Amino acid sequence: MTKKPPEQAKEQPRNKQLSHIHHLLSEHFGLLHWWPADSPFEVVVGAILTQNTAWTNVEIAIQNLKQANTLSLEILATLPIKQLEELIRPSGFFRQKALRLQNLTQHLLRDWQGDLTAFCSGPLDDVRERLLARTGIGPETADSILLYAVGRPSFVVDAYTRRIFERIGVLTGKEKYNEIRQMFMQNLTEDTSLYNEYHAQIVQLAKTCCRKKQTFCSACPLSKECRFAKQDRQKGRRLSENKGRSENPEV
Ligand code: SF4
């Protein structure tokens, strides 16, 4: 008698899968109310300062700017560059970041009368292009500004998103930034609060359960959905089966 092939697990459609993951993360973390800032302009500054550094360093730099009464678009645009560098030094790459901040703020002042809302108004793709045209503003920074400073529905992709969704098995690791962003945006409802919370939850998961060098899959709300965790469980099962066989060869 010929054996039946093992039943293939049915893959969920991508939109259902991404929504289900969001649902699990929401149940686990609740609302995270991002971004931690007192004003849209502070989000813009934070989005530039957080490039290649930990958020705790950004907090110190922002605190320095606040203490020196310099956290405004007009002041940052005209502050002597050396003074700005010193204030943001804790965020690392401070020379580059000072130039980036001044490039953007001077542009906003000169061409948009310092009006961030006007600069970020109009079709989403056009505004995104406008941001990407500024020195040192890449896709992640542009999308963070769009989503968290001015509430436009632009999904943010970062290293955490890549890591988690690769481990889950949704990404292969070869996708470019825009492909990943499109995947989320084409499969989720266009909704600023959804994108806001989803990205915040991804960051939270990456910092708690799904770290770069260590995973805590048994505590992770996505463990049932995750290819990495499934493989790990199978490996564990195989190991204990083998162990059982060698310890008790007669069973
Ligand atoms: S189950 Fe493990 S590998 Fe998968 S997302 Fe969670 S922590 Fe990361």
Residues whose N, C-alpha, C, O or C-beta is under 5 A from the ligand:
A	BS01	SF4	I164 R167 C209 C210 T215 F216 C217 C220 L222 S223 C226 F228 A229
